[in-house]
Amino acid sequence: MSKTILTIGATGMLGVPVTRHLCESGYRVRALVRDRTKALSLVGGEVGLVTGDVTDIASLRNAMSDCFAVHINLSGKIQQTGVENSVAAA
C-alpha cells in the first residue's frame, strides 16, 4: 500500500500497538510527536516522525500533508483540544 496514515498519540499505551499494526499492514505511517527520541524507541524507524503538538494547528497541518487518514489516540485534558484542532487543521 502506498497510502500514508498520520497517527496522533503514537507513543501512548494504545497508540504504540496501533502504529505498529498499521506499519505491519503495509501502510506508510507518520506520527506527530513531541519527543523524537522517545518516539523512535517506542515505534521504531519505520515511522516517519514529524515534531509538533496538537495545540498548534500549523504543526497539525504540516503533519497531515499528503495523508489519506488520521488516527487520533489521545487521553486526558488534551483529548478534546487535540481532536478539535485536528478537525480544524484537516
Buried (B, 14 or more C-beta within 10 A) or exposed (E): EEEBBBBBBBBBEEBBEBBBEBBEEEBBBBBBBEEEEEBBEBBEEEBEBBBBBBEBBEBBBBBBEEBEEBBBBBEEEBBEEBBEBBEEBE
